Amino acid sequence: METIEIVEGEKSWTVRHGTRVLFIDTVEERTLRTALAISRTLFDDGVRAQVVLIRRDH
């Protein structure tokens, strides 16, 4: 299974696939939508994928 991670940073959100950074933004909702769109287009049909949200401990 492939994993797209959405990682909360100090002032931004980063979308990653492994060590590869795919997208960085400061708006949470836009970042979530973009990560979902990326997960639908990045992998071939039939490849299982998940999107994981990683929040910082405040």
N, CA, C and O of each residue as an XYZ file, in Angstrom:
232
protein
N       0.846     -1.175      0.000
C       0.000      0.000      0.000
C       0.893      1.240      0.000
O       1.861      1.320      0.757
N       0.564      2.187     -0.842
C       1.274      3.466     -0.905
C       0.660      4.436      0.104
O      -0.544      4.399      0.360
N       1.491      5.294      0.666
C       1.016      6.243      1.677
C       1.411      7.665      1.293
O       2.570      7.948      0.989
N       0.424      8.542      1.315
C       0.640      9.981      1.189
C       0.471     10.543      2.603
O      -0.556     10.316      3.243
N       1.466     11.269      3.082
C       1.402     11.862      4.417
C       1.168     13.361      4.320
O       1.767     14.044      3.490
N       0.293     13.859      5.175
C       0.081     15.298      5.343
C       0.623     15.623      6.725
O       0.060     15.202      7.735
N       1.715     16.371      6.768
C       2.414     16.613      8.026
C       2.269     18.085      8.416
O       2.610     18.985      7.649
N       1.762     18.301      9.609
C       1.623     19.661     10.130
C       2.972     20.162     10.606
O       3.620     19.520     11.433
N       3.397     21.295     10.092
C       4.627     21.934     10.537
C       4.300     23.096     11.441
O       3.148     23.291     11.829
N       5.300     23.854     11.769
C       5.090     24.999     12.660
C       4.180     26.049     12.027
O       3.317     26.616     12.696
N       4.380     26.307     10.715
C       3.577     27.336     10.048
C       2.990     26.869      8.720
O       2.387     27.664      7.998
N       3.159     25.593      8.390
C       2.653     25.107      7.103
C       2.355     23.613      7.171
O       2.672     22.938      8.151
N       1.739     23.123      6.108
C       1.416     21.708      5.942
C       2.227     21.186      4.766
O       2.344     21.859      3.742
N       2.788     19.985      4.907
C       3.595     19.381      3.853
C       2.969     18.056      3.445
O       2.637     17.230      4.297
N       2.809     17.856      2.155
C       2.309     16.593      1.612
C       3.520     15.841      1.070
O       4.269     16.366      0.247
N       3.708     14.594      1.543
C       4.870     13.805      1.158
C       4.470     12.410      0.698
O       3.448     11.862      1.110
N       5.302     11.860     -0.162
C       5.243     10.445     -0.516
C       6.645      9.921     -0.271
O       7.554     10.174     -1.061
N       6.824      9.186      0.828
C       8.165      8.793      1.245
C       8.961     10.030      1.609
O       8.514     10.841      2.420
N      10.131     10.182      1.020
C      10.955     11.361      1.306
C      10.692     12.497      0.319
O      11.243     13.589      0.458
N       9.862     12.237     -0.659
C       9.571     13.223     -1.718
C       8.483     14.203     -1.276
O       7.377     13.785     -0.935
N       8.787     15.483     -1.281
C       7.811     16.518     -0.947
C       7.007     16.830     -2.208
O       7.570     17.177     -3.246
N       5.683     16.703     -2.104
C       4.805     16.914     -3.246
C       4.133     18.279     -3.242
O       3.809     18.815     -4.302
N       3.918     18.853     -2.043
C       3.134     20.086     -1.947
C       3.330     20.682     -0.562
O       3.400     19.948      0.424
N       3.419     21.990     -0.479
C       3.489     22.703      0.800
C       2.517     23.872      0.733
O       2.465     24.591     -0.265
N       1.749     24.056      1.798
C       0.791     25.158      1.842
C       0.568     25.556      3.294
O       0.913     24.808      4.209
N      -0.004     26.726      3.501
C      -0.297     27.203      4.854
C      -1.753     27.001      5.240
O      -2.112     27.191      6.402
N      -2.605     26.618      4.281
C      -4.031     26.456      4.545
C      -4.354     24.967      4.654
O      -4.176     24.214      3.696
N      -4.829     24.550      5.829
C      -5.076     23.127      6.089
C      -6.066     22.507      5.103
O      -5.779     21.464      4.517
N      -7.212     23.127      4.917
C      -8.247     22.543      4.055
C      -7.754     22.373      2.617
O      -7.985     21.327      2.009
N      -7.092     23.366      2.077
C      -6.574     23.290      0.709
C      -5.527     22.175      0.600
O      -5.467     21.467     -0.405
N      -4.709     22.030      1.639
C      -3.693     20.985      1.650
C      -4.337     19.610      1.658
O      -3.885     18.713      0.945
N      -5.383     19.430      2.451
C      -6.090     18.144      2.503
C      -6.699     17.802      1.139
O      -6.580     16.671      0.669
N      -7.341     18.768      0.515
C      -7.940     18.532     -0.805
C      -6.886     18.182     -1.843
O      -7.089     17.291     -2.668
N      -5.772     18.880     -1.800
C      -4.693     18.616     -2.755
C      -4.100     17.232     -2.537
O      -3.817     16.524     -3.503
N      -3.911     16.840     -1.298
C      -3.373     15.507     -0.996
C      -4.289     14.414     -1.527
O      -3.813     13.421     -2.078
N      -5.585     14.583     -1.368
C      -6.534     13.595     -1.891
C      -6.474     13.539     -3.405
O      -6.503     12.454     -3.986
N      -6.389     14.688     -4.050
C      -6.291     14.718     -5.511
C      -4.994     14.054     -5.980
O      -4.998     13.308     -6.959
N      -3.900     14.321     -5.291
C      -2.622     13.703     -5.637
C      -2.714     12.189     -5.497
O      -2.225     11.455     -6.356
N      -3.334     11.719     -4.425
C      -3.420     10.270     -4.202
C      -4.216      9.576     -5.297
O      -3.968      8.405     -5.588
N      -5.159     10.268     -5.902
C      -5.963      9.680     -6.981
C      -5.207      9.637     -8.305
O      -5.498      8.795     -9.154
N      -4.248     10.527     -8.489
C      -3.569     10.623     -9.785
C      -2.135     10.095     -9.779
O      -1.594      9.802    -10.845
N      -1.515      9.965     -8.628
C      -0.108      9.595     -8.554
C       0.137      8.119     -8.876
O       1.174      7.768     -9.440
N      -0.806      7.268     -8.520
C      -0.599      5.836     -8.635
C      -1.452      5.235     -9.749
O      -2.508      5.765    -10.094
N      -0.981      4.127    -10.301
C      -1.729      3.407    -11.331
C      -3.019      2.839    -10.754
O      -3.136      2.649     -9.543
N      -3.989      2.569    -11.630
C      -5.236      1.931    -11.199
C      -4.917      0.607    -10.510
O      -4.036     -0.132    -10.949
N      -5.617      0.323     -9.462
C      -5.430     -0.923     -8.737
C      -4.412     -0.847     -7.617
O      -4.338     -1.760     -6.794
N      -3.621      0.226     -7.562
C      -2.650      0.394     -6.481
C      -3.386      0.981     -5.281
O      -3.993      2.049     -5.366
N      -3.320      0.268     -4.173
C      -3.986      0.758     -2.966
C      -3.171      1.896     -2.374
O      -1.943      1.837     -2.326
N      -3.868      2.931     -1.926
C      -3.206      4.104     -1.359
C      -4.008      4.612     -0.168
O      -5.224      4.433     -0.097
N      -3.319      5.237      0.750
C      -3.972      5.861      1.897
C      -3.376      7.242      2.096
O      -2.222      7.496      1.751
N      -4.187      8.132      2.661
C      -3.735      9.478      3.012
C      -3.762      9.566      4.532
O      -4.794      9.319      5.157
N      -2.625      9.918      5.124
C      -2.477      9.942      6.571
C      -2.196     11.373      7.020
O      -1.302     12.033      6.491
N      -2.956     11.840      7.989
C      -2.772     13.181      8.561
C      -1.943     13.064      9.833
O      -2.305     12.322     10.747
N      -0.838     13.791      9.896
C       0.047     13.750     11.068
C       0.058     15.149     11.679
O       0.605     16.088     11.100
N      -0.553     15.272     12.853
C      -0.628     16.566     13.534
C       0.481     16.667     14.581
O       0.902     15.676     15.179
N       0.926     17.888     14.773
C       1.927     18.158     15.815
C       1.249     18.137     17.175
O       0.074     18.482     17.299
N       1.994     17.733     18.189
C       1.512     17.885     19.569
C       1.754     19.318     19.971
O       2.871     19.821     19.856
N       0.708     19.982     20.445
C       0.850     21.401     20.822
C       1.070     21.524     22.285
O       1.213     22.634     22.796
